[in-house]
Amino acid sequence: MRPAHVWADDLTGAAEFARLWQASTGRDVHVRLGRPGASPPPEGMDADTVWDLDVRHHDDTAARDAVTALLAGPTPVATPFLKLDSRLRGPVRAYLAALLTSGRPVVLCPANPALGRLTVAGRHGDADDAATEPVTLTELGSGLAHRHLGRAEYDELPGLLSGPDPILLTADVSTTADLDRLAAACVGHPRAVFAGSAAFLGALARTPSEPEADAGTPVATSTAPAGHPPKAPGTAAPGLGATGPVTVRSLLAVLGTGEPISRVQVEALSSRDPVTQIVLPTEGTDRDAVAAAVHRARAGLARGEHVVLTLPSTAAGAAARRDRAGMASLAAACAATLAGAPPEVGLFLSGGHTARLVLEQLGLRDLRTTPSAVETVAQLYAPDGRTIWTKPGSYGGPSDLLDLLEPTRLLPLP
């Protein structure tokens, strides 16, 4: 089952799926910032695309309007998938309401069993995080036409998808096998709209399709005309990093997240390599603080050290993580630090909104996916060959940064 269009509500979600799809197919996959139709693709670009809509932090009205406009478009889109946060953060109900206004049924599955994010008895949450309150799906779908299925009720899905009226469908999912069974029940229903985790999208992508339904349709939006032959794995679009990523010799990391695992990853790296850690304030965009951070960061890179830009550890709550002023400070400091730095300085961006702000500051709106040494981290590269790693803040294990930089030899900048 291959959705024809893939949208994501934030950058790390877009990169996460692009990584999964590139790994499973060997095809070129691009992550583009923006919305389809908002700007033409670069000349000569022939690649499958996952779009970062950047609506995770929009209010309900703006999020609903953005999704509604995409669904309307010049012509109705075929089988879209909206990649959401697997913890259902953001204006999810607004997305769902907009998807239903298309008059098509919607299947929502936020489960990601590999990360312990499960839907059990209609409640979705993190099995490994007792402090986070699960989301009750009946409450999420309150006021919408909604039906929740237990694990033994997946066979009802085809009939519900074939009904005359739009309906929101959710299901209990506890294992990867559940995901595959749920995806199999979705085959043959091109009118459906899908939303949820990258794991659900991956299950759809690896489920055989009915040949007459979507043979040859790419998983993500493709700029190639119908019938265009797939590109050979690893070939580059003209002008988009055709020489491939350059070797990383030092790292600039930007942590726009309060998730503890991100800090643990930095601590593990600093136990092996010299690391300069710089904490920026959260109270607005302090120009003096940003300038001081940039001076320290450039000095650290010049010494051949890794540099980490972050917010105070007290900014671990949800409200602080969404503090746009603090994130803007991180993005501004990162962009200024990289000004003039060679592409051998790799970027590590943790936290979707901050990652988006950083790339906008750098003027990067089209990135190409390349295989990553770490499963939970997406590896992209820019037109100049600079490597850019992204991941959701809560993903990964303590050694992720060490593993990414295993072959790296620290050298001072010229």
N, C-alpha and C positions, 0 to 999 in steps of 0.2 A: 504494500500500500504506500504510494509515494505522493505526498502532498505536493502540489505544484508551486506553492508560494510559502516561504518561511519568514515570519516576522518575529522579532524578539522585543520584549519591553525594556531591556537594558543591554549594555554592551557585552558584559561577561556572559549573559545568556546566549547572545548571538555567537560569540566566539566559542562557547562550549559546544554548541551544536555543529558549527563549522568544523571544529576539530574532529568530532565523532564521524561526521559524514566524509571528510577527507580521508580519515583513517580506514573507513570501510570500503571506499570506492577507488581511492587513488586519484580522483579527479581534482582539478583546481577548484578551490572554493574561496570566495571573497567575502569579507565582512565589510558592509558599507554603512556609513552613518547617514541617516536620513530616511526618506520614504520613497518608495517606487514612484517614478514620475516627477519627483520634485526637482531632479536634475538628471541630465543625460549621462549614461555611462561613459567612462573615458574611451576615446577613440580606439577602436581595435580590440576592446575588451570582449573576450568570449569566455566567460566563466560563470559557474553557478554562484548565486549570491544569497546570503542571509542578511536581512536588513535589521539594523538596530533602530527601532522607532524612538527610543529614549522617552518612554512615557511612564516609567516606574514611579517617578516622583511627581507626576501631574496630579491635579485635583480630578475629581470624578468627571466633571463636565468636559474638561480638556481631553482626558483620556478617552471618554466615550466619543467625542467628536472626531478624534484622530482615527480611531478604529472604524467608525462609521464611514468616514471619507474613503478609507482604503477599500472597504467592502463595496462601496458604490462604484468608485472609479469610472473611467470611460466605458468599461465593459465589466460585467460581473466576473469576479475572479473565480478560478476553479480550485477547489480543495485547499483552502489556506490552513496553515498551522500557526498559532500564536504561542510562542515560547514564553512561559511565565516563570516566576520564582517558585521553586519547589517547596517553599514554606508559605506560599500564597501571600507574600507581602506585596504591597502596592494596591492600586484601585481595581482589584480583580473583579469585583461585582460590576463595575462600570464597563470593563471589557466584555463581560459575559452578556450584559444587557445590549451592548452594541452589536455583538455577534448575532444575537437572536433577532435583532431587527432586520437582518438580512432575509428572514423568512426560512432559514435553514436550521436543521437540528445541530446542536453543539455537544461534542463529547469533551468533557474536562477531566484530565487525569494528571494531578500534580505529583504523583508518587515517584520516588526514586529509591527503590529498595537497596541499591548498593550503598547509599548514604544513610540508610535507616529511616528514610522519610516515607511513611506508610499511611494508607487510608484503611482504617479498621472501624467497622460498625458506623460508617458515615462520619467518622472524625479523622481529620488529617493532621499528622504531626510528626515530630522527630523522636523516634524511639530512644535515642541516646541523649536527649535533652529534656529532662523532667521539668526544668524551669520554664520552658516555653509552652504556653497554653495551646492545645490543639485547636484547629479550626473545624467547627461543626458545619458540614456542607449544607445541611438543610437551612441553617441560618444564613450562610453565604448566598444561597439561592432563593431566599425569602422574597416573595412577590414575583418570582419568575416561574414559568412552567418548568417543573423540575422532577426528575425521577432518579432515585439512587438505587443501584443494583448491588446485591451481595455477590460474593465470589462464585456462588452456585447459580447465579442468574444471568450470566453473560449471554446465554443463548437467546435472551429476550431482546438483546440490543438491535439485531437487524430489523425486527418488526417495529421497534420504536423509531429507528432511523428512517423507516419508510412511511411513517405517519404523515398526515396532511399538514399538521401544525408544528411550528418550531418548538423544540423542547430542549432543555438542558439535561444532559445525562452524565451522571458521575457513578463511580463504582469503587468498591473495596479492592485494594491491591496491596498484597503483602510480600510478594516475591517477583523475581524477574519472569518466572513462568506465568504468573498472573498477568503481567504486562503483555507477554506474547499472546496469551489467550484473548485478552481484551482487544489487542490490535487485530487479531485474526477475525474477530467478530465485526470489525469495521470495514472489512474488504467489500468492495462492490457497492459502496454508497458515496458516489462522487459529490452528492449534494451536501454532505456533512461538512461541518467546520470542526477542526480539532484545536485543543488548547491544553497546555500543561507543561510538564517537565521535558528536558532533553531526553530522559530515559524513555518516556512515552513516544516521543518522536522517533527515537532510535528503533523502538519496537515496531512502529508502523513501517519504517524504512526497510526493515529486514523481513517483513511479512510478505510472502509472495502475493502478487496482485493478479486479478483476473486479466488475461492478456488483452481482452477487448476494452478493458476499462481505462488503463493508463500506460500501455506499453511504451517504453522509451521516454516517459515523462520524468524529468529530473526531480530530485527531492526538493531542491530549492529553486527559487526563481532563476531562470536562465535568460541571458540576453541573446542566445543563439536562435535563429529562426527554426520553425518546425522542420524536423527531419535532418537538422544539422548533425553531422557525426560527432561523437564525443571526442574531446581532446585526449591526447596521450597523457598518462599520469606524469605530473612534474613539469609539464610545459608551461611557460609563463606567458601572460598576456603582454603585448607590446607596451613598453613604458612603465610597467609595474614590477619593478624589481627583477628584471629579466636575468640579471646575473646571480640571483639568489641571495639569501641572507649572508651577511659577513660574519666572521668569527667574533663572538662576544669575549671581551677581555676584562670588562668590569661592568657592574650593575648599578643602575639607579632604580630603586624600588619606591613606589608610592602606595602607602596603605591608607585607603579611605574607608576603613572598616574598624570596628571595635571588637571583632571576633578574636577570642584568645588564641586560636590556632595560628593566626597570621603573625602574631608576635613571637610565638614559640618557634616558628620557622625562621624568623630573623635571628633569634637567640642561637639556634643551632648553627646558622651560617657564621655568626660572629665567633663561635667557638673554634672555627677553622681558619677563617679569613679576617683580615682587618675590615671593620665596618664602622662608618661614621653614621650615627643615628641623630636625626634632627627633628625636634618636635616643634610644630607650628601652633600658634594660638587658634582657638575656635571663635574668638570674639571679633567677627568681621574680618575683612581683608586688610590686615595691618601691613602697609607698604614697607615700613622699616623692618618689621619682623621677616617679611618675605625677602627683602634685600639681604639681611643678615644670613638667612638660611641659604640663599643662593651663593653667597660668598663662601660659606663653610662647605657647601656641597661641591662647588668647583674645586676648592682646595683638596677635599677628600679624593675626588676623582684624579686630580693632578698627582696625588701621592700613590695612585694605583689602588685605592681602596674602593670597596662597595659603599654606596650611600643609600640611606633609608630616610625618606620623608614621611612623617606620620603626625597624627593628632595626639593630644594627651590621652593617657590610658583611662582617665576619668570619663572620656568621651565614648564610653562603651555602650551607653543606652541607645535605644532606637531613635530617640529624638536627636541626640548628638550625632549619630551616624548620618542623619539626614540634614545636618547643618550645612546648608549650601555655602555659607560664607567661609566656613572652615575648609570645605572641599575646594572652594575657589582658590583659597590660599595655597593649598597643596598643588593644584594644577598650575597656578602662576609660577610658583617656585620651581616646579619641574620643568616647565617650558623655558624659563630663563636659564636654568642650569644647563639644559641641552643646547642652548644657542651656541653654535660653533663647535660643539663636541662632536667627535667623529662617530660614525655609525657603529664602531666597535663597542660603544657604551650601550648595553642592552637595557630595555625598560621592563620592569615588572610592576603591573598594575593590579591591585587587589581591591575590589569594591567597584560595582558596575558604574555608578554615577560618577565617581571620581575618575575612573578610567575614561569615561566619555569626555569629561571636562578637559582632561589632559590632552587627549587626541585633538579636540577642537582647538585648544590653545596652540598646538603644534601644526594645525592645518592639515591633519591627516584624516581623510574621510573614506579611504579605500585601502584595505589591508588584505594581504594574501595569507592563507593558512599553509602551514608546513608541519610535518609530524613533530610531536612533542615527546620528550623523554619521560615526562611525568603525566600520568593518566588524567589527573584532575586539573591540569593546567593547559590552556590553549596557547599554542605558539604561532604567532603571526609575524609578518615582516612588512616594513614600509618600502616605498619605492627606492629609497637610498640604501636598502639592505639592512637597516637597523632591525634587530629582533625585538619583538614586543610580546611579553608573556602576560596573559590575563587569567584571573580566576575569581569566582565568588569568594567573599571573605571567609566563609565557613568551610571551604573545601580543603581537602588534603591532609597529609600527615606531617609530623615534625621535620622530616628530612627533605621536604619538597624543594626548597631553595638549594640545598646542598646537592641534590640529585640533578637539578637543572644546570648547575654550574660545575659539575664534576670535571668536565674537560677544560674549564676556563683557567687560563694562566694570567694572574693579575699583573698588569703592566701599567706604569704611569703614562698619562697622556703626553703627547708631544707638546 
